[in-house]
Every structure is written in structure tokens, then in C-alpha cells.
Amino acid sequence: MSARPSPRARMRLMITLAVLAVLAAASWMVLSTGSLFPPRTVVIFDMIWGVRFLQEARGYDYASAVLRSATVPLGWIIGCPLLGFVSDRLGRRKPVIIGGALVLLACLAWILHGPADVFRPYVLGIVAGLASGAAMLPYTVIKEANPPEMSGTATGVVIFLNFTFSALLGPVFGWILLRAGGGSDRMQIEHYQTAFEPLLYGVGLAIVLTLLLKETGPAVRRAVPMATQEEP
């Protein structure tokens, strides 16, 4: 007969399996909604390249470019608590995430390809920041999708993956921009469009994957016990 593992060995195995399960779930959350998270999509474009983009591609002076770029984090201040409240009122997470992603996609597409000065100053930045506030909801989803005793690990893994991708993708987009501009000191709008077009595809992919994500909102959790009680 094979020797039974010791209690300590079983505990280590259980912890390892739990961490792997959290990593798998968190990776899915990052794939499906990570493109919305400000340190990836919005920070890479707005906070790193936004001022230079507005100066070189749109012709704004430095002060105006800084103010317009700063409206995006102002939108986060509004959007994060507001969209969290809307999600709680609806009892669902997916509709708010998808809605925020669609608005963010439209804003990014207009900023890159649309004509300037159609909207009033600062509108696009505030709306883009407000919409990307929906990216806070994956933290709630990952906690609801895992056992309560693993909520700290689950949240930490999501943050780790998001900031890891942020650190890796920032230089990649910078390299693409330099290649698109042919090493020029001053970029044209076509160079920015070429470099940051993949951000649009990333948000689109996030929308598609979010459709496949399991709903974890309180409306679903309330429905499950009711269905169980109705069974004979």
C-alpha cells in the first residue's frame, strides 16, 4: 500500500491548487476585461503619449495638451464609483463592463481617427475616463468567482497581471511608434494611428470575451437559491 500524504503535505497541495485556480480565473478576467483597465489601454495612450499626441498630431500647445490629457483621470474619479453603483443597482456586472467598453472604444476611435474640435473641449477625455471606470468591476468579479477565503489572493493576482502587462506593453507601443515614424523626432497623426490601432482591437476583443464571461452579480446569486428552493 502507498503511504498516505501527511496533513502538512495535503495542506500544501490544497493551497497550490487554490492558487492555480485563482491564477486561471484571474487570467481569464484579464483577457476579457484587462484591455479596459486604465493602466493598460488608457494610461499607455493618454498618460504616456497623450500630451505629445495632442501637440504633434492635433496641434495643441503644451498647456492645452496637458489639460486635455488630465481630463481622463478626472473621468475615472467620476466613473469608478458611478459605474460600480450602477452595477450594484442592476445586480449584474457584464452589462456595465460591456457598455463601458463600447463607449471607450468609440472615444478611442474618434480620438485617433475623428476630426478635431467637433466636440467641446475636454468632453472626449472625460467620457473616455468615465467609461473606463467600468474596468474596476473585474476586481469584484474575480472576488465573486472565487471562495471568500481566496478573495485577497484573487485580487492580488489580477493587479499583478494588469501591471505586468502595463510594464511590458508600454515599451512595445513606443517601439511601434518609433518604427512607424521612421525614427523622426516629430510624429504625424498617421504614425500615432498606426502605433495605437491595436488598442482598438484589444478593447474589441475584451467585449467579445466578456460576453463569454460568467455573470457573478447579486441578481444571479439571488436567483440560484430561489431556484433551489423551488425544486421538489
PASEBA-1860 file (N, C-alpha, C; in nm, 3 decimals):
! residues 232
1> MSARPSPR> 0.085/-0.120/0.000/0.000/0.000/0.000/0.088/0.125/0.000 ~ 0.044/0.226/-0.076/0.120/0.351/-0.080/0.092/0.433/0.045 ~ 0.194/0.502/0.091/0.180/0.583/0.212/0.091/0.703/0.185 ~ 0.004/0.733/0.281/-0.084/0.847/0.268/-0.005/0.975/0.294 ~ -0.032/1.083/0.219/0.041/1.208/0.243/0.009/1.264/0.380 ~ 0.107/1.330/0.438/0.088/1.389/0.570/-0.010/1.506/0.562 ~ -0.070/1.545/0.676/-0.160/1.661/0.674/-0.094/1.787/0.620 ~ 0.034/1.806/0.652/0.104/1.925/0.601/0.116/1.919/0.449
9> ARMRLMIT> 0.147/1.799/0.395/0.159/1.784/0.250/0.023/1.807/0.182 ~ -0.084/1.756/0.242/-0.217/1.778/0.185/-0.252/1.926/0.187 ~ -0.215/1.996/0.295/-0.244/2.139/0.304/-0.168/2.216/0.195 ~ -0.040/2.180/0.175/0.038/2.246/0.069/-0.025/2.222/-0.068 ~ -0.072/2.098/-0.091/-0.135/2.065/-0.218/-0.263/2.147/-0.238 ~ -0.343/2.157/-0.132/-0.468/2.233/-0.142/-0.441/2.380/-0.170 ~ -0.340/2.437/-0.103/-0.306/2.577/-0.125/-0.256/2.598/-0.268 ~ -0.172/2.504/-0.316/-0.120/2.515/-0.453/-0.234/2.509/-0.554
17> LAVLAVLA> -0.326/2.415/-0.537/-0.439/2.404/-0.630/-0.527/2.528/-0.624 ~ -0.547/2.583/-0.504/-0.630/2.703/-0.491/-0.566/2.821/-0.562 ~ -0.433/2.837/-0.544/-0.363/2.947/-0.611/-0.368/2.931/-0.762 ~ -0.350/2.806/-0.812/-0.358/2.783/-0.955/-0.497/2.813/-1.009 ~ -0.599/2.779/-0.932/-0.736/2.808/-0.975/-0.759/2.959/-0.982 ~ -0.707/3.030/-0.883/-0.721/3.176/-0.883/-0.646/3.236/-1.002 ~ -0.524/3.184/-1.028/-0.447/3.233/-1.143/-0.521/3.211/-1.273 ~ -0.584/3.094/-1.289/-0.657/3.066/-1.412/-0.776/3.160/-1.426
25> AASWMVLS> -0.851/3.176/-1.317/-0.967/3.266/-1.324/-0.924/3.409/-1.348 ~ -0.817/3.451/-1.280/-0.771/3.588/-1.296/-0.719/3.613/-1.438 ~ -0.652/3.513/-1.496/-0.604/3.529/-1.633/-0.720/3.548/-1.729 ~ -0.828/3.475/-1.706/-0.947/3.492/-1.791/-1.006/3.631/-1.773 ~ -1.008/3.679/-1.649/-1.060/3.814/-1.626/-0.975/3.918/-1.698 ~ -0.842/3.898/-1.691/-0.753/3.994/-1.756/-0.770/3.989/-1.907 ~ -0.785/3.869/-1.963/-0.805/3.857/-2.107/-0.935/3.922/-2.150 ~ -1.040/3.904/-2.069/-1.170/3.953/-2.110/-1.192/4.099/-2.078
33> TGSLFPPR> -1.131/4.150/-1.971/-1.157/4.288/-1.934/-1.031/4.369/-1.911 ~ -0.914/4.304/-1.921/-0.789/4.376/-1.895/-0.765/4.490/-1.991 ~ -0.815/4.479/-2.114/-0.795/4.586/-2.211/-0.866/4.714/-2.170 ~ -0.959/4.704/-2.078/-1.030/4.824/-2.033/-0.953/4.894/-1.921 ~ -0.870/4.820/-1.851/-0.812/4.872/-1.729/-0.721/4.991/-1.758 ~ -0.742/5.103/-1.688/-0.668/5.224/-1.721/-0.518/5.209/-1.734 ~ -0.444/5.135/-1.646/-0.300/5.126/-1.667/-0.261/5.058/-1.796 ~ -0.355/4.993/-1.866/-0.318/4.928/-1.991/-0.360/5.011/-2.111
41> TVVIFDMI> -0.488/5.026/-2.134/-0.533/5.095/-2.254/-0.520/5.245/-2.242 ~ -0.580/5.302/-2.138/-0.588/5.447/-2.130/-0.456/5.509/-2.085 ~ -0.390/5.447/-1.987/-0.264/5.505/-1.939/-0.156/5.496/-2.046 ~ -0.148/5.382/-2.116/-0.047/5.368/-2.220/-0.063/5.477/-2.324 ~ -0.188/5.504/-2.362/-0.210/5.605/-2.465/-0.215/5.746/-2.408 ~ -0.298/5.767/-2.307/-0.320/5.903/-2.258/-0.206/5.952/-2.171 ~ -0.173/5.878/-2.066/-0.080/5.929/-1.966/0.066/5.923/-2.011 ~ 0.098/5.834/-2.106/0.236/5.828/-2.154/0.254/5.909/-2.282
49> WGVRFLQE> 0.164/5.891/-2.379/0.180/5.955/-2.509/0.078/6.063/-2.537 ~ -0.020/6.083/-2.447/-0.131/6.173/-2.476/-0.090/6.316/-2.503 ~ -0.003/6.373/-2.418/0.037/6.512/-2.435/0.111/6.530/-2.567 ~ 0.202/6.441/-2.595/0.278/6.451/-2.719/0.187/6.432/-2.841 ~ 0.093/6.339/-2.831/-0.003/6.317/-2.940/-0.083/6.444/-2.968 ~ -0.135/6.506/-2.863/-0.215/6.627/-2.881/-0.132/6.742/-2.939 ~ -0.005/6.748/-2.902/0.081/6.853/-2.956/0.117/6.828/-3.103 ~ 0.164/6.708/-3.133/0.216/6.680/-3.266/0.107/6.646/-3.367
57> ARGYDYAS> 0.008/6.566/-3.325/-0.094/6.521/-3.419/-0.211/6.616/-3.429 ~ -0.242/6.690/-3.320/-0.360/6.776/-3.320/-0.324/6.924/-3.314 ~ -0.198/6.957/-3.290/-0.154/7.095/-3.297/-0.184/7.181/-3.176 ~ -0.210/7.121/-3.060/-0.237/7.200/-2.940/-0.105/7.243/-2.877 ~ -0.108/7.356/-2.808/0.009/7.396/-2.732/0.022/7.309/-2.608 ~ 0.138/7.319/-2.541/0.168/7.228/-2.430/0.066/7.239/-2.318 ~ 0.029/7.360/-2.278/-0.064/7.377/-2.167/-0.199/7.316/-2.199 ~ -0.251/7.341/-2.320/-0.380/7.284/-2.358/-0.374/7.133/-2.366
65> AVLRSATV> -0.262/7.080/-2.416/-0.248/6.935/-2.426/-0.247/6.869/-2.288 ~ -0.179/6.931/-2.192/-0.176/6.876/-2.056/-0.315/6.877/-1.994 ~ -0.388/6.986/-2.010/-0.521/6.996/-1.953/-0.615/6.893/-2.015 ~ -0.609/6.876/-2.147/-0.696/6.779/-2.214/-0.660/6.637/-2.172 ~ -0.533/6.609/-2.158/-0.491/6.476/-2.115/-0.533/6.448/-1.971 ~ -0.533/6.551/-1.887/-0.569/6.535/-1.745/-0.716/6.508/-1.725 ~ -0.800/6.533/-1.826/-0.943/6.507/-1.810/-0.975/6.358/-1.801 ~ -0.885/6.273/-1.851/-0.910/6.128/-1.845/-0.911/6.078/-1.700
73> PLGWIIGC> -0.808/6.103/-1.619/-0.818/6.062/-1.478/-0.931/6.132/-1.403 ~ -0.969/6.252/-1.446/-1.087/6.315/-1.386/-1.211/6.231/-1.414 ~ -1.218/6.175/-1.535/-1.329/6.085/-1.566/-1.328/5.960/-1.481 ~ -1.208/5.909/-1.446/-1.202/5.793/-1.357/-1.264/5.824/-1.221 ~ -1.236/5.946/-1.171/-1.290/5.985/-1.040/-1.442/5.975/-1.040 ~ -1.503/6.009/-1.153/-1.649/6.002/-1.164/-1.694/5.860/-1.197 ~ -1.626/5.798/-1.294/-1.674/5.672/-1.349/-1.660/5.553/-1.256 ~ -1.552/5.545/-1.181/-1.532/5.426/-1.098/-1.643/5.407/-0.994
81> PLLGFVSD> -1.673/5.506/-0.911/-1.782/5.486/-0.816/-1.920/5.483/-0.883 ~ -1.938/5.564/-0.988/-2.068/5.570/-1.054/-2.104/5.437/-1.119 ~ -2.012/5.380/-1.196/-2.042/5.254/-1.264/-2.048/5.138/-1.166 ~ -1.972/5.145/-1.057/-1.988/5.044/-0.953/-2.126/5.049/-0.891 ~ -2.176/5.171/-0.867/-2.311/5.187/-0.812/-2.416/5.136/-0.910 ~ -2.400/5.168/-1.038/-2.496/5.122/-1.140/-2.496/4.970/-1.146 ~ -2.378/4.909/-1.139/-2.369/4.763/-1.143/-2.440/4.700/-1.023 ~ -2.423/4.759/-0.905/-2.491/4.708/-0.786/-2.643/4.723/-0.798
89> RLGRRKPV> -2.687/4.834/-0.853/-2.831/4.856/-0.869/-2.890/4.757/-0.969 ~ -2.818/4.728/-1.076/-2.865/4.631/-1.173/-2.853/4.488/-1.120 ~ -2.757/4.467/-1.030/-2.731/4.332/-0.982/-2.649/4.251/-1.080 ~ -2.590/4.317/-1.180/-2.515/4.246/-1.283/-2.388/4.324/-1.315 ~ -2.284/4.251/-1.354/-2.155/4.312/-1.386/-2.132/4.324/-1.537 ~ -2.169/4.221/-1.613/-2.137/4.216/-1.755/-2.196/4.331/-1.836 ~ -2.322/4.368/-1.817/-2.376/4.478/-1.899/-2.300/4.610/-1.880 ~ -2.257/4.637/-1.756/-2.185/4.761/-1.729/-2.045/4.756/-1.790
97> IIGGALVL> -1.979/4.641/-1.779/-1.846/4.626/-1.839/-1.854/4.643/-1.990 ~ -1.950/4.577/-2.053/-1.962/4.584/-2.198/-2.002/4.725/-2.242 ~ -2.095/4.787/-2.170/-2.134/4.923/-2.204/-2.018/5.020/-2.194 ~ -1.940/5.010/-2.085/-1.823/5.096/-2.070/-1.721/5.071/-2.180 ~ -1.704/4.945/-2.219/-1.607/4.912/-2.324/-1.651/4.971/-2.458 ~ -1.779/4.966/-2.489/-1.828/5.021/-2.616/-1.806/5.172/-2.622 ~ -1.836/5.241/-2.511/-1.815/5.386/-2.509/-1.666/5.419/-2.520 ~ -1.583/5.344/-2.447/-1.438/5.366/-2.454/-1.387/5.341/-2.596
105> LACLAWIL> -1.436/5.235/-2.661/-1.394/5.205/-2.797/-1.429/5.319/-2.892 ~ -1.551/5.373/-2.877/-1.593/5.484/-2.962/-1.505/5.608/-2.938 ~ -1.475/5.637/-2.811/-1.391/5.753/-2.779/-1.251/5.739/-2.835 ~ -1.189/5.621/-2.816/-1.054/5.600/-2.866/-1.050/5.608/-3.019 ~ -1.152/5.549/-3.084/-1.156/5.554/-3.230/-1.168/5.698/-3.279 ~ -1.250/5.778/-3.211/-1.266/5.918/-3.252/-1.139/5.998/-3.227 ~ -1.076/5.975/-3.112/-0.953/6.047/-3.080/-0.845/6.020/-3.184 ~ -0.836/5.894/-3.229/-0.733/5.858/-3.326/-0.768/5.897/-3.469
113> HGPADVFR> -0.896/5.879/-3.507/-0.932/5.891/-3.648/-1.033/6.003/-3.677 ~ -1.101/6.052/-3.575/-1.204/6.152/-3.600/-1.147/6.292/-3.616 ~ -1.225/6.382/-3.675/-1.179/6.522/-3.688/-1.174/6.591/-3.552 ~ -1.080/6.682/-3.539/-1.065/6.754/-3.413/-1.168/6.866/-3.402 ~ -1.194/6.908/-3.278/-1.279/7.024/-3.248/-1.424/7.007/-3.290 ~ -1.471/6.882/-3.308/-1.613/6.860/-3.330/-1.687/6.869/-3.197 ~ -1.629/6.809/-3.094/-1.688/6.815/-2.960/-1.628/6.931/-2.882 ~ -1.698/6.971/-2.779/-1.648/7.077/-2.694/-1.521/7.031/-2.623
121> PYVLGIVA> -1.433/7.126/-2.585/-1.307/7.087/-2.519/-1.330/6.999/-2.397 ~ -1.245/6.900/-2.382/-1.239/6.811/-2.266/-1.349/6.705/-2.262 ~ -1.446/6.708/-2.356/-1.557/6.613/-2.350/-1.508/6.471/-2.373 ~ -1.430/6.449/-2.478/-1.385/6.314/-2.511/-1.300/6.254/-2.399 ~ -1.213/6.335/-2.339/-1.128/6.284/-2.232/-1.209/6.243/-2.110 ~ -1.304/6.326/-2.071/-1.386/6.294/-1.954/-1.472/6.170/-1.980 ~ -1.532/6.162/-2.099/-1.618/6.047/-2.131/-1.535/5.919/-2.139 ~ -1.416/5.927/-2.199/-1.329/5.808/-2.205/-1.289/5.763/-2.065
129> GLASGAAM> -1.255/5.856/-1.978/-1.221/5.820/-1.841/-1.338/5.763/-1.765 ~ -1.454/5.824/-1.784/-1.575/5.775/-1.717/-1.606/5.633/-1.761 ~ -1.599/5.608/-1.893/-1.631/5.475/-1.944/-1.531/5.371/-1.896 ~ -1.403/5.405/-1.892/-1.303/5.308/-1.849/-1.310/5.282/-1.699 ~ -1.392/5.358/-1.626/-1.416/5.327/-1.486/-1.481/5.192/-1.466 ~ -1.545/5.139/-1.572/-1.603/5.005/-1.564/-1.498/4.898/-1.544 ~ -1.372/4.930/-1.570/-1.265/4.833/-1.554/-1.237/4.800/-1.407 ~ -1.297/4.874/-1.313/-1.283/4.838/-1.173/-1.369/4.716/-1.138
137> LPYTVIKE> -1.470/4.689/-1.221/-1.561/4.578/-1.190/-1.495/4.440/-1.196 ~ -1.394/4.416/-1.282/-1.330/4.284/-1.276/-1.274/4.248/-1.140 ~ -1.236/4.347/-1.058/-1.193/4.316/-0.922/-1.308/4.252/-0.844 ~ -1.428/4.307/-0.863/-1.545/4.250/-0.798/-1.576/4.112/-0.853 ~ -1.567/4.097/-0.985/-1.599/3.969/-1.048/-1.506/3.859/-1.000 ~ -1.375/3.888/-0.994/-1.280/3.784/-0.954/-1.301/3.744/-0.808 ~ -1.344/3.838/-0.724/-1.372/3.804/-0.585/-1.499/3.720/-0.576 ~ -1.600/3.753/-0.656/-1.725/3.678/-0.652/-1.711/3.540/-0.716
145> ANPPEMSG> -1.614/3.524/-0.807/-1.597/3.396/-0.876/-1.513/3.298/-0.797 ~ -1.454/3.341/-0.685/-1.368/3.255/-0.605/-1.422/3.246/-0.463 ~ -1.378/3.146/-0.388/-1.421/3.135/-0.248/-1.380/3.259/-0.169 ~ -1.459/3.299/-0.070/-1.428/3.421/0.007/-1.290/3.418/0.071 ~ -1.244/3.300/0.112/-1.113/3.294/0.178/-0.998/3.318/0.080 ~ -1.027/3.318/-0.051/-0.924/3.343/-0.151/-0.938/3.480/-0.217 ~ -1.023/3.566/-0.164/-1.050/3.695/-0.229/-0.927/3.784/-0.234 ~ -0.847/3.783/-0.126/-0.726/3.865/-0.127/-0.627/3.818/-0.232
153> TATGVVIF> -0.608/3.687/-0.242/-0.518/3.632/-0.343/-0.569/3.662/-0.483 ~ -0.700/3.645/-0.504/-0.758/3.668/-0.635/-0.737/3.813/-0.680 ~ -0.765/3.907/-0.590/-0.748/4.048/-0.625/-0.602/4.080/-0.650 ~ -0.514/4.025/-0.569/-0.370/4.050/-0.588/-0.320/3.996/-0.721 ~ -0.371/3.881/-0.763/-0.328/3.824/-0.891/-0.373/3.912/-1.006 ~ -0.497/3.962/-1.001/-0.546/4.050/-1.107/-0.460/4.176/-1.117 ~ -0.430/4.236/-1.002/-0.348/4.357/-1.003/-0.209/4.325/-1.057 ~ -0.153/4.212/-1.016/-0.020/4.172/-1.064/-0.019/4.156/-1.216
161> LNFTFSAL> -0.118/4.087/-1.271/-0.122/4.065/-1.415/-0.142/4.195/-1.491 ~ -0.230/4.280/-1.440/-0.256/4.406/-1.509/-0.132/4.494/-1.515 ~ -0.063/4.509/-1.403/0.053/4.596/-1.402/0.172/4.532/-1.472 ~ 0.177/4.400/-1.476/0.281/4.334/-1.553/0.264/4.363/-1.702 ~ 0.140/4.351/-1.751/0.114/4.383/-1.891/0.138/4.530/-1.918 ~ 0.107/4.615/-1.822/0.132/4.758/-1.842/0.281/4.785/-1.861 ~ 0.362/4.723/-1.777/0.506/4.744/-1.786/0.562/4.690/-1.917 ~ 0.507/4.579/-1.964/0.558/4.516/-2.086/0.509/4.585/-2.212
169> LGPVFGWI> 0.385/4.631/-2.213/0.327/4.687/-2.335/0.368/4.832/-2.359 ~ 0.399/4.907/-2.254/0.440/5.046/-2.274/0.557/5.060/-2.370 ~ 0.669/4.991/-2.344/0.782/4.999/-2.438/0.749/4.943/-2.576 ~ 0.660/4.843/-2.583/0.624/4.786/-2.714/0.557/4.890/-2.802 ~ 0.459/4.964/-2.745/0.392/5.067/-2.823/0.488/5.180/-2.858 ~ 0.582/5.211/-2.769/0.681/5.312/-2.801/0.769/5.269/-2.918 ~ 0.808/5.141/-2.920/0.889/5.090/-3.030/0.811/5.093/-3.161 ~ 0.682/5.055/-3.156/0.600/5.058/-3.278/0.588/5.201/-3.330
177> LLRAGGGS> 0.569/5.297/-3.239/0.557/5.437/-3.280/0.685/5.486/-3.346 ~ 0.801/5.451/-3.289/0.927/5.493/-3.348/0.948/5.430/-3.485 ~ 0.909/5.303/-3.498/0.922/5.236/-3.628/0.828/5.301/-3.730 ~ 0.705/5.333/-3.687/0.610/5.394/-3.779/0.657/5.531/-3.826 ~ 0.724/5.605/-3.737/0.774/5.737/-3.772/0.909/5.737/-3.840 ~ 0.968/5.619/-3.857/1.096/5.611/-3.924/1.209/5.678/-3.848 ~ 1.196/5.685/-3.715/1.300/5.748/-3.635/1.294/5.899/-3.632 ~ 1.187/5.957/-3.682/1.173/6.102/-3.684/1.154/6.157/-3.544
185> DRMQIEHY> 1.202/6.278/-3.521/1.184/6.342/-3.391/1.041/6.390/-3.371 ~ 0.971/6.419/-3.477/0.834/6.469/-3.469/0.742/6.376/-3.546 ~ 0.642/6.322/-3.477/0.550/6.226/-3.536/0.429/6.297/-3.598 ~ 0.373/6.234/-3.699/0.250/6.281/-3.761/0.134/6.197/-3.711 ~ 0.011/6.242/-3.738/-0.106/6.169/-3.688/-0.112/6.028/-3.745 ~ -0.064/6.008/-3.869/-0.065/5.875/-3.928/0.022/5.779/-3.849 ~ 0.130/5.828/-3.793/0.219/5.742/-3.714/0.150/5.698/-3.586 ~ 0.079/5.790/-3.520/0.006/5.754/-3.398/-0.107/5.658/-3.429
193> QTAFEPLL> -0.174/5.678/-3.540/-0.282/5.587/-3.578/-0.230/5.446/-3.600 ~ -0.116/5.434/-3.666/-0.056/5.303/-3.690/-0.013/5.237/-3.560 ~ 0.047/5.314/-3.470/0.102/5.257/-3.347/-0.007/5.214/-3.250 ~ -0.114/5.293/-3.238/-0.213/5.269/-3.133/-0.342/5.206/-3.184 ~ -0.346/5.172/-3.312/-0.462/5.099/-3.364/-0.487/4.968/-3.290 ~ -0.382/4.894/-3.250/-0.408/4.769/-3.176/-0.487/4.788/-3.047 ~ -0.484/4.907/-2.986/-0.564/4.930/-2.866/-0.712/4.913/-2.896 ~ -0.755/4.956/-3.013/-0.896/4.940/-3.052/-0.931/4.792/-3.064
201> YGVGLAIV> -0.841/4.714/-3.125/-0.866/4.571/-3.136/-0.867/4.504/-2.999 ~ -0.784/4.554/-2.907/-0.781/4.498/-2.774/-0.912/4.519/-2.699 ~ -0.968/4.639/-2.711/-1.097/4.666/-2.646/-1.207/4.583/-2.711 ~ -1.201/4.569/-2.845/-1.300/4.485/-2.913/-1.292/4.341/-2.868 ~ -1.169/4.289/-2.851/-1.153/4.153/-2.801/-1.206/4.140/-2.659 ~ -1.184/4.242/-2.578/-1.236/4.239/-2.441/-1.388/4.229/-2.440 ~ -1.454/4.299/-2.531/-1.600/4.293/-2.539/-1.646/4.152/-2.573 ~ -1.581/4.091/-2.673/-1.619/3.955/-2.715/-1.600/3.856/-2.601
209> LTLLLKET> -1.485/3.863/-2.532/-1.458/3.769/-2.424/-1.547/3.793/-2.303 ~ -1.586/3.920/-2.280/-1.675/3.947/-2.169/-1.812/3.885/-2.191 ~ -1.854/3.874/-2.318/-1.980/3.806/-2.348/-1.977/3.660/-2.303 ~ -1.859/3.600/-2.303/-1.845/3.460/-2.262/-1.821/3.445/-2.112 ~ -1.803/3.556/-2.043/-1.773/3.553/-1.900/-1.897/3.518/-1.820 ~ -1.879/3.443/-1.714/-1.991/3.407/-1.627/-2.034/3.527/-1.546 ~ -2.164/3.551/-1.543/-2.218/3.660/-1.462/-2.212/3.623/-1.315 ~ -2.161/3.714/-1.233/-2.146/3.686/-1.089/-2.219/3.787/-1.002
217> GPAVRRAV> -2.300/3.873/-1.062/-2.367/3.979/-0.986/-2.467/3.926/-0.887 ~ -2.512/4.012/-0.793/-2.606/3.967/-0.690/-2.739/3.920/-0.744 ~ -2.783/3.969/-0.861/-2.909/3.921/-0.918/-2.901/3.774/-0.951 ~ -2.786/3.729/-1.000/-2.767/3.587/-1.032/-2.756/3.506/-0.905 ~ -2.684/3.559/-0.806/-2.667/3.484/-0.682/-2.798/3.470/-0.607 ~ -2.887/3.569/-0.618/-3.019/3.558/-0.554/-3.105/3.456/-0.626 ~ -3.090/3.447/-0.758/-3.174/3.357/-0.837/-3.142/3.211/-0.811 ~ -3.015/3.180/-0.779/-2.976/3.040/-0.758/-3.043/2.979/-0.636
225> PMATQEEP> -3.041/3.044/-0.516/-3.111/2.985/-0.400/-3.262/2.972/-0.423 ~ -3.325/3.069/-0.493/-3.467/3.061/-0.521/-3.499/2.942/-0.608 ~ -3.414/2.915/-0.708/-3.436/2.801/-0.795/-3.418/2.671/-0.717 ~ -3.325/2.669/-0.622/-3.302/2.550/-0.541/-3.421/2.521/-0.451 ~ -3.480/2.629/-0.395/-3.594/2.610/-0.305/-3.717/2.562/-0.379 ~ -3.731/2.598/-0.508/-3.848/2.556/-0.584/-3.842/2.412/-0.629 ~ -3.722/2.349/-0.626/-3.711/2.209/-0.665/-3.781/2.121/-0.562 ~ -3.854/2.018/-0.610/-3.923/1.928/-0.514/-3.826/1.844/-0.435
END
